[in-house]
Amino acid sequence: MCSHAVALLYEMTASKITLPERRRLNKLILPLQQGPDLTLGQFLKTVEECCPQTAYAVKLRLHEMADGELKDMEYFFSTLPTPFTAFDTEAYKTSVVGLFMRHMLLAYNKLSFSQVYKLYKSLQHYYHSHYAKPMDGQVPALVADDSEMDLTSIEDTVGDRVDKEELDTPLHESELRSDNTPSRGPLSQKQAEYFLARQAYLLKNDENKALKPAALQEELNNMLKFNPDFAEAHYLNYLNSMRVQDIFLSAHSLLHYFDRLILSGNDGKSNGDEGYGRSLRYAALNLASLHCRFGHYQQADLALQEAIRIAQESNDHVCLQHCLSWLYTLEQMKGSDSTVLTEDSVKMAAHFCLPYLASLGIQSLVQQGATQGKTAHKLMDALKDTDILHWKHSLSELIEISLAQTTSIWRMYGKSTMSLQQAQLLLNMSSLEPVNFGVQQNNTEAFAVVLCHLAELHAEQGLYGAVSEIIQHLKEQFPPHTQHAKLWMLCDLKIQFERHMNEGKYHLAEPLVTAITALNQLEGLYRKAQVLKAVNRSTEAYHILQQLQARCEKTKCTEMVIRVMLSTAELHWESSGFSTALPVLLQALALARQHHLQSLASETILHLAFTQLMLGVPEQALNVLHEAVEPILAHRAVMDKGCAMLLAARCQMAVAGFKPNRQGQADLRLAASALDTLNEAAAYFSQLNCKERLRDVHYLQAQLHRSLGQILESNKSAMLFRLLDQELQSPAPPVSMRL
């Protein structure tokens, strides 16, 4: 019926309409022809948005035919201008509309009288069902014979012959749109294929525009009910199940897809035996990748070995290369060293001219090299070589992955400026992929990773307004049910946690630990230890840190090992064990420098300087601190900058011989320099609303001003200290307990 309405729509466009309306109608024609049938209400609403005048004319003509007699519909077809009989028509014979109208007229002329009558009854039902009020909230069902009136599926049938078997085959689906309305009307084979292709494309490129998982599942179930051997529907069912992490249904649909593919013979091989074996080995390979995604490493290994065995028997080198790439991926997921396997995979992929697999292998080697402590210039040279390969073969997806990987590597090395530059480069890059259905290529994992880095970089500088905008965009682009949503969920929780910890709101940070643990157990344990340490439950925090360090050393998670060591050293400070903290800090510094982690190395040097200050060697602490101040001010977070400045001021005060409640003994020049440093630290802490640290700063400022004889400034700092102390309602910790 919708095809009938399309012809009617274009006939109505002969009336005088504006140029913008004509352009909108022209853009609307093709989706209406290729897409599934719409209800009359949806059809008229769509046309009215483009041109209200045309929508009214179409509605009027449909009313004349549906409320009239059979001759009114016959009159419409007889007076409908065709590209071959009317030269002044809008539908040229070489246009899409012209070919469509010719096809429709040929199909109509082949209909017998009984079929024409059924077409007329279907037209009446299509029109009147829009105005009828459903009983008990149910949609009136179409008559059983409506399925034979799909004019686009009639090609060479004789007018007086009705193939009853063919009438039962069309799939009964419609309303395949994102508004999740009830399904109505017949769906031809071509429309079903169009729907499947469109939904698969949307799931790959812009999941937000695809149907919701439940609605898509319902549509696919109805499709498979009428045609259980529709292989493409099983594959889309597999993709849809992956969205909601349904292990059973995804494996079930994937196996059914390959079963139907083998039965139909649509596997791209002319030889039946070879095609059968090809489908079997790729089915095993896909099953292995499915288990890898869900973390079932033993089942994935068994499926992968089966795929390798069948591929070796068939001498299929391409399939073997895919198996090898998944083999090193599986070993990497298990935590094993897969460098040798990855290198072999890259060599073989280059030998068989498989640039995609070769590029993925090199990117995997770069990732392993970054975690193993390779120098930055070697990794960047390797990525540069792969980028040349990407641009040569227009591998847009791998270009995005390369930029996201470069962003992560620079961030890991502590170069925030370079990380920010690479992130902006990806976000402003135009995709090389052909864009269909109005889809923008910005919902891939690479975009999610880069945006999370961007949010964390802004949070480190205290720009929480920008952070909320980025997180909001991530929520819209990657809704909670999508596969990459965990990335921004973890990022958002970590940012909130750090903000509450900086502001001293430990009661708000503690509930976030459970949510972080659900997404990443290691991060959750580390944050739990941080909260316990902050609320002076040192014994519990120490036990958690020891367990966490053992696990991270086993999995070779160097960054977390260093962070745990720094937290352990801080626990030693609380018991005045500064000498016992030194070996831990020196070990952490050696690890950070070995893996070129400048950011963590600077933080470790900060801890070392504080330890030396507490051990009574402020001159050595100040010398050590000068080594770390420059990279901290250039790349670290605002909190770290404030702590560095506060520590530098305390070292300067100690070197100047300043002691509380004693006047006239301090070096006035160093005391004045310490005041300037404290003012800079206060600016950083004010930016983060870190009141506990500000209280310490005002306390030291008051003492320095008094030692310099600046009574007015001393009283002002003392007043600010008093106000913050009353607001916080918690005693300030001893100066030897924290950095």
N, C-alpha and C positions, 0 to 999 in steps of 0.2 A: 504494500500500500504506500510505503514511503517513496518508492520509485515513481509511482503514479503521481504523487504530490510534487516530486521534483520536476517532472515535465510540466505540470501545472504551474509551478513556481516560475519556470523560465518563460513560459508563455505570457505570464503576467508582467514580466519585465519589459515588454514592449511599450508599456505606458511610460510617460515622461517622469523620470526620477532623476535625482541629482547625481552628479559624478561620484561623490563619496559613497552614496548608497549603492550605486552600481558596482563599485569596487568591492564593497563588503559582500554583496550578493554573489559576485563572481568567486570570491574566496570561500563562500559557504557551499557552493554547488558540489565541489569534489568530495568533501567529507560526507555530504548527504548521500552521494552516489556509492561511495565505497564503504561507508559505515553501516552498522546494523540499523534496523527499522526503529523509528521513534514513534511515540504516541502522538496523537494529533495535538495535544496540549503542548508537548515539548517542541514539536515542529513549528507550530505557530509562534510560540515564544521566541524561538531562535530566529525566525524570519522577522518578527516584529522588532527585535533588537537591531537588525540591519536596516530594515525599511518598513515602517508601520503601514504605509500606503499599499505596498505589495502584499503584506500579510492580510490586510482587510480584503483585498481583491481575491486572494486565494481562498480565504474563508467563505466568501460569498459564492464563488464558483463551486466549491465543494458542497455547500448547502443546496445549491440548485440541483446538483447531480444526486446527492444522497436522499433528498426529500422528494425528488421527482420520480421519473420512470427510467426503464432501461434505455430508452431512446435518448435520454439526456446524456448518458455516458457515451453512447454511440456517436452522438453529435459532437461531443468533445474530441473524440479520436478522429472523426472525419474532418473537423475544422482545424485540427492541430497542424500548424505549419511545419514542414519538414525541410531539411537542408537541400533536398533535391527537387521539390516542387515549388518552393517559394524562395525567390532570390533575395527578397528584402528582409528575411527573418534574421533574428539576432543569433541564431545557432548556425554557424558556418559548418559546412560538411566535413571540414578537417578538424573541427574543434571537439573537445571532450563531450560537450553537451550534444553536439550534432550526432556523433557516433552513438551516444547513449539513447537519444530519441529514436534513431533509426533501428537500433537493436530492440527497443521496447515496442515499436510499431510492428516490426517483423514478428516478434513473439505474440503480439496481440492478434495479428491477422491469422496466425496458425491455430488459434483457439477455436474449438467447436462451440456450438450454441450453448451446450450445457456448461462448458467452462466459462463462457462469457457471462452467463447468468450467475455462476458461483463468484466470479470476480466482482460482479455488481453487488451481490449480497455481502461480500467481504468489505467492499467500499462503504456500504451502509453501516455495517457493524463497526468499522474503523471510525466512522464519523460520529455515530450515536453513542459509542462507548465513552466518548469524551464527556458527554453531557449527562450520561446516566449516573445515578447515585448508587454506588455499590451496596449490596446487602450485607449487613453485619461487618462492615469494614473490609470485605473481600472484593478482589478485582474480578469482574465478569470474565469468564474464560472464552477464548475464541472457539468458533465451531471447528470440528475436527477436519473439515475439508479445506480450511483456510491454507493449510500447508502446501497445497498444490498450486496456489496462485502466485508463486514467486516467478514473475516474468523473466527475471534475469537468468534463471536456470534453465529455461526452455530454449533449445537450440534447433535441433533437426527433427523434432517430434511431429508426427502427422496430426492435423487439426482435429480429426474425429477419433483419435486414439488416446486413451488415458492409461498410462503405465502405473498401475496401482502400487507396485513395489517401490517405484521411484517417489511416489507421493509420501510414503512412510519414512523416507530417509532423511529429510531436512531436520536439522537440530532446532529444537524449540527453545530459543533464547532471544531476548531483546533487552532493551534498556541497559546495554553494556556501557554505562556511563558512570562518572564518579559521584553521582548524586545518590547512589544506593537505593534507587526506587525499585519496586517489585518488578519481576521479569514478566514480560508479555510479548506475544507475537512470535512468528517463525523467524528462524535464522538460517540462511542458506549456507552451503559449504564455503563459498567464497567469503561471505561475511564472517563466518567463524574463523577462517584463516586470517582475515584482516584483524579481527579482535585479538587473536592470540599473538600475532606479530606486534601489534600496538602495545599490548600489555607487557610482553617480554622486553620490548625496547624501553618502555617506561621503567620497568623494574631495574634495568641495567643502568639507565642514565638519569632518571629523575623519579625516584620511588614515590614522592609525594603526589605526583599526578596520576599514578596508577590507582586502581581500585583498592579499597581497604582489604586486608587479608581475609576477613570473614566474608565480605561481599564477593570477592574474586573466587573464593572457595565454593561458594554457593553456585555461581555461574558455571564453574568447571564441573561441579557435580552434576548439574543438569545436562551439560554437554555430554559427559561420559555416560549418562543414563541412556541417551538416545544413540550414542556411538561409542561403545567401550573401547574400540580399537583405534581411536583417534590419538596417534602417538604424540603429536604436538601438544595436545591438551594435558597428557600425562607429564610432559616435560615442564609445562608452565605450572602445573600443580606442584612439581618438585621445587621450582624456584619460589613459589608462594609459601611452601612449607618451610623453606629455609629462612624466610623473613621472620617467622615466629618461633624458630628453633624447635620445630616439631621433628624429632629424630625419626620416629616410626613412619610417619606419613611421607617424609622426604625420601627415605630409603625405599619405601614401597612404591612411590610414584616413579622414582628413577629406574627401578628394575622393570616396572611395567612399560616405561618408555622404550627401553631397549628390546623388550619382548615384542612389542608391537612393531618396532622398527625392523626387526628380523622377519616378522611375518609379512609385512607389507613390501619388503624388498627395497625400501627407499633409503639405502645406505650408501649410495653413490658408487657402487661396484656392479659391473655387468655380470661378473662371475658370481653365481649364487653361493658356492662354498666359500670363496674368498670373502664375500660380503658378510656371510654369517660369522666367520672367524673374526673379521674386523669389528663387527658390532660387539662380540663377546669380550675382546680384549679392551676395547674402549669403555665398555660397561664396567668391567673390573677396575679400570683406572679411575673412572668417575666415582665409583663406590669408595675407592681408597681416599680420594680427595674429600668425599663427604665425611668419612670417619675422621680424617685429619681436622676438619673444621670443627667437629664436635669434641675433639680431644680423645677419641678412641684409638689410641696408637697401636694396640695389639691387633685390632680388627683391620685397621688401615694397612698394617704391615702384611697381613695375610692376603688381603685383596690386591695389594701392590705386587706381591710375589706371584700371584696368579696371573696378573696382567703381563708381567715380565715373561713368565713361562710361555703363555700363548703367543706373545709377540716374537719371542725367539723361535718358536716352531714355525711361524709364518714369515720369518726373516723381515719383519717390519721395523726398519731402523728408526723411522719417525716416531712410532709408538714407543719404542725402547728409549728414545731420547726424552720423551715426555715422562716416562716412568722414572728415568734417572733424575730428572728435575724434581719429581715428587719424593724420590728417595732421600735426596739430601735435605729437602724441606722437612720431611718426617724426622730425620736424625736431628735437625736443628731444633725442632719442636720438643724433642725428648731431652734436649740439653747436651747432646753429644757434639764433638768436634767434627763437622762435616766439610772442612775446608778442602780436603783431597777429593771428595766426591763432587763438590761444587766446581772445582777446577776442571775435572774430567768432563763434567757436563757442559761447561763453556766451550771446551775444545771440540767436543763432538757436535755441539749445536752449530758452531762455526763451520765445521767440516760438511755438515748436511745442509748448510745455508738456511738455518732457522734463526733469523735475527732476534725474534721475540724471546725465545728461550735463552739465547746467548746473553741478551741484555739482562734478563731476569737473574741469570747466574752471576753476572758481574755485580749487579746491585746487591745480591745476597753476599757475595764476597766482601763488598765494601762494608756492609752491615756487620759482618763477622770481624773484619779488620778493625772497625771502630771500637767494638767491645774488647778486642784483644790488645789494644794500645798501639795500633799503627799510627804513624804520623799523618797529620792532616793533608800535607801536600801530595802524598801518595794516593790517598783516598780521592781527593779532588781531581787528580789526573785521571784516575780510572773512570770517575763519573763523567769527566769531560769527553773521554773517548766514547763512552756509551751514548752521550747526548748527540754526538755526530751521527752515530748509527740510528738514533731515534728520528732525527730530523730527515735523514736520508730516506728512511722507509715510512715516514709520517706516522710513527707510533705514538699517538697523542697520549694514550694512557700511561705509557712508560715515561714520557716526558714529565707528566705530573708527578709520578712516583719519584723520579729522580730529584725534582725540585723539593718535594716534601722530605726526602731523605737527606738532602743537603741542609735543609733547615734544621732537622733534628741533630745532624752531626755538629753543625756550628753551635747549636744550643748546648749539646753535651760538652763540647770543648770550652764553653763559657764565653763565646763571642756573640753577645746579644745583638750587636749592630749588624753583623753578617747574617745572622739568623733572621732578623727582621727584614733585611733586604731580599733574601730568597723567598720568604713568605709573601711579600708584596709582589714579587715577580710572578709567582704562581697565580695569585688572586687576580692579577691584571692581564693574564695571558689569555688570548683568544684560542679556543679549542680548534684542533684540526679535524675533529670528527664532524661528519655531516649532521646537522641539527634538524630533526624531524619532530612533528607534533608540538612545536613551540618549546622544545626542551632545551634548557641550558645545562652544559656539562659542568656542573658544580656540586654534585652530590656524591662524588667518589670519596674513598677513604683518604686519598691524598689531601683533598680540600678540608676534610674534617681534622686531620692531623695538623695542618698548617694553621687553621683557625684556632685550634686549641693552644698551639704555641703562641699565637698572637694574643690570645686572652691572658695567658700566663705572663707574657712580657709586659703587658699593660698593668696587670695586677702587681707585678714587682715594683713598678714605678708609682703605685698608689692611684692609678687612674681607674677607679672602680666604676665610674659612669660609662667609660668606653668598654669595660669588661662586660657589664650587663647588656650592652647593645650587641656585642659579639656573641655572648651566650644565647641571647634571644634569637639572633639569626640562626645559630646552630640548632636551637630547638625547633624552629620553623623548617629548616632545611633537612634536618635529620630527626624526625619525630621519635618518641620513645620506642615504637615498635620496629624501627629500622635497625639494620645490622650494625651500623656504625654509631649508634646513639650512645653506646657505653663510653666512647672516647670523650664526648663533651660532658657526660654525667660525672665521670671521674675528675675531669678538669675542673668543673664547677664546684664539686665538693672539696677538692684540694685548695682552691682559691678561697672558699668560704672558711675553711679550717685555718689557713694561715692568717686570714684577716682577723678572726676571733682570737687567735693566739697572740697576735701582735697587739691587739687592743686589751689583752688580759681578761677576756670573757671566756674563761675555761669551761664554764657551765654550758655555754652554747657550742663550744668546739667538741665536747665529749660525745653528744648524740651523733655527730657526723662520722665518728670513727666506725660505727657499725655499718653505715652505708658505704664508706670507702672500702671496708674489708670485704663486703659482698662483691665489689667490682674488682678489687686487687688485694689479695690477702697480705702480700708483703708490705704494701703501702699502708694498709690498715693497721698492721702490727706496729709499724714504725710510728704512726700517729698516736696509737694508744700509749706507747712508751713516752711520747712527748707530753701527753696530757698528764700521765701519772707523775712524771718528773716535775711538771709545773705545779701540781698540787701536793708536792712533798711526799709522795709515796715512792720513795727511791728504791726500796728493795724489790717491789713488784716491777718497776721499770727496768731495773738491772737484769732480772731474770728474762724478761721479754727480749731485751736487747741481745742477750747472749744467745737465745734461741734463734733470733732473727739473723745474727751474724753467722751462725753455723749453717743455716739454710742458704744464705746468700753466697757464702764461700763455696758451697757445693754446686750451686747453679752458676757460679762465676759472675754474679751481679756486682761488679766492682763499685759502682756509684753508691749503691745502698750499703755496701760494706764500709765505705769511708764515712758515710753519714752516721752509721751505727757507732763507729769508733769515736767520732766527735761527740755524740751524745753520751757515750760511756765516759769519756774524759770529763764532761760536764758533771756527771755523777760523782766522779772522784773529787772534783772541786768542792762539792757540798760537804764532804767529810774532811776538807782541807788536805786531801791527798794530792797535792800538786806535783810532788816528785813521782808518784805512781802514774800520773796522767801523762808525763812526758814520753815514756816509751810508746804508749798508744798513739799519741799525736805524731810522733816521728814515723811510726809505721804507716799511719794514714797519709802523711805527706809523701812518703816514698811511693805508695800506691798511686796517689793522684798524679805525681810527676811521671811515673812510669807509663801511665795511660793518657798523659797529656791533658788531664782534666784541670784546666787553669782555674776555673771557678771554685772547685772544691779545694784546690791547692791554696788559693788565696784565703779561703775560709779557715783552712787548717793553720796557716801562718798566723792568722788573727788569734786563734786559740793558743798557739805557742807563745805569742807575744804576751797574752794575758797571764799565762802560766809563769812566764819569766818575771812579769811584774809582781805577781804574788810571791815569788821566791826571793824577791829583793834585789833584782838586777834590772832596774828600769832603763838604764842606758842601752843594755843589750836588747831589751824588749822594744825600745823605740827604733833601734837600727833594723830589727827584724820586721817591724811594722811598716817601715818605709818601703820594703820590698813588695808588700801586698796592697798598699793604699792605691796605687795607680790603677791596676786592673779592677779593683773593687769599685772605684769611682767611675770607671769607664763602662763596666759591664754588669755589675751586680745590682741587686735590688736596693730600694731605698732603705729598707731596714738594715741591710748590711753596711750601707754607707754611714748611717747614723751610729751603728755600733762601732765601726772603725774610727769615726771621729771622736766618739766618747772615750774609747780606749786610748787614742792618741793624746787627748787632753789629760787623762789620768797619768799617762807616762810622763808627759811634760811637767805635770805638777810634782810627780815623784822625783824627777831629775832636778827640778828647781829647788828641792829641799823643802817643799811645802808640807806642813803638818797641821792638822786641825787645831784650832784654838791657840796657835802660836803666831806672833806677828814679828816682822822685821828680819826673819831668817831666810825668807824665800827669795829666789832670783826674780826680780820684778819683770825683766824682759821675757823670761819663759812663762811667767804667770800671765802676762798680757797675751802672749801667744796662745796659751791654754784657754783663755777667755774667748778668743776668736774661734778656736776649734770647737768649744762648747756651743757657741752661738750657731755654728754650722750644723752641729749635731741636733740642736733643738729644732732647726728648720726641717730637717729630715724627719724627725719623730712627729712633729706637728702635722706633716703631710699625711702621715699614716694614722693620726689620732692615737698614738702609742703613749698613753698617759703614765704608765709605770716608768718608762724610760725618761719621759719628760720630768717626772718627779726627781729622778736621780740627777738630771742635768741642772735643774734649778737649785738643788741642794749644793752641788759643787760650785755653781755660779755664786751663790750667796757667800760661801766660804772664801772664794777667790776675791770677790769684791771687798769683803771685810779686811782681808790681808793686805789689799792695796789701798786701804783707807777710803774706799768709795762707799760710804755709809748708805747714801740714798739708793744706789743700785743694789746694795746688799739687802736692804729692807724690801725692795721690790721683788727680788728673787725669792726671798724668804716667804713673802706673802703668797707668791705663785706656788711655792712648794707646799705651803699650808693648805691652800685651797684644793690642790690635787690630792693631798694626803687625806683630807676630809672626804673628798668625793670617792676615792678608791676604797676607803674603810678597811684597808688591809696593811699590815706593817711592811715596810720596805725590807727586802731581803738584805743580808749582809753583803758588802761589796765583794767579798771573796767567793760568793756562791754563783755568780753568773757574769758573763762577758758584758 
